[in-house]
Amino acid sequence: MCSEFGTRDQEPKLLVIDAFRAHNTLEMMDAFKALKTTISLIFGGSTGFIQALDVALNQPMKNFIIKEANGHYYQDLVMVR
């Protein structure tokens, strides 16, 4: 659970996950707490309410990450040549 990234990164994080029983165990919560990650559980039947947030927030964020990753990738290609 604690990757090299997770042990060095001390910034607080928020992770939104479904309320699947395996996600919601004391062991999992303790592991995320050690990574300074706050867990927010999405309970069954609430997907319809959250879907709008997925489209409004996650899609633009994913597009931004893709744009930045591509820019970084192409910058490295230019530096190699």
QUIPE-V870554 format. One record per residue. D_CENTER is the distance of its C-alpha to the mean C-alpha in whole Angstrom. Layout:
BEGIN
d_center
D_CENTER
D_CENTER
END
This chain:
BEGIN
d_center
14
15
14
16
13
12
16
16
14
15
13
12
8
7
6
8
9
13
16
17
19
18
14
17
19
20
19
15
15
17
15
12
15
16
13
13
10
11
11
12
13
14
18
20
22
19
18
20
20
16
16
18
15
13
15
16
13
10
13
14
11
11
14
14
12
14
17
16
16
19
21
20
21
24
25
25
27
30
30
31
34
END
